[in-house]
Amino acid sequence: MHKLIWWQKSLVGVAVGTLLFLYVPVAILILFSFNDSPVTSFPLSGFTWGWYQKVFANQDLLKALKNSLIVAVSATALTIVIGVPAALALDRYPFVGKQLFKNTILLPLSLPGIVTGIAMLNFYKQIGLPQSLGAVVIGHATALVGIVVGQVLARLEKVNRNLSEASSDLGATGIETFFYVTLPNIRSAIIGSALLCFTLSFDEIPVTYFLTGRDVTLPMYIYSTLRRGITPEINAIGALIVVASLALILSSVSMLRQKQ
């Protein structure tokens, strides 16, 4: 059996230490969500589901959760509607400014959220669009459409072009070729990128902060509540978000790695 030399052991130690640094706080948050005491400190006083019951009895929190779901679902749908045709155009058709078009779509992914938020707020003021959940949806879709384009484009580059040509030779229209040949080959990339966009939109704060009006989303509600201190109720909703986000991210990774 191959023995690890000292520098390999060091790398393993660094990797383990990094994982602990990242995930131990999350584990502690989940642990305190079951603590029977309102004081967030050790030792734990007992086990309770009471804080989760308070979460589902908090109407303001549930309204914020509803707003977050509306924004995330709408933004995800918008990214799919825009991103899939954009990826198809980049993959199949030559046109003037193609590389510039691609870079423009992918640019928001490299920009900090605060920059995107401020830029879109200024733009909205110029065109007279008020701050609202609709404005947040557009902002999120603008920031995340590059994810759909990137993932779908990467999958399209692996698809055998002869399949589309054969479909056309057999008399299929462009729409029929898309639904019966192209879509089955890129379906997993679309679903995977959609799940990832949903997760990122649901958790987004910087862009939401600048574009939202009176209707707050769940991350904004939690952020405002934390100004008064950390409570077990916040730990409970945080634990629920962690579990839901983890499930969506794992589903996204599974979809994106699925073999055709």
Order of alpha helices (4+ residues) and beta strands (2+ residues): alpha-alpha-alpha-alpha-alpha-alpha-alpha-alpha-alpha-alpha-alpha-alpha
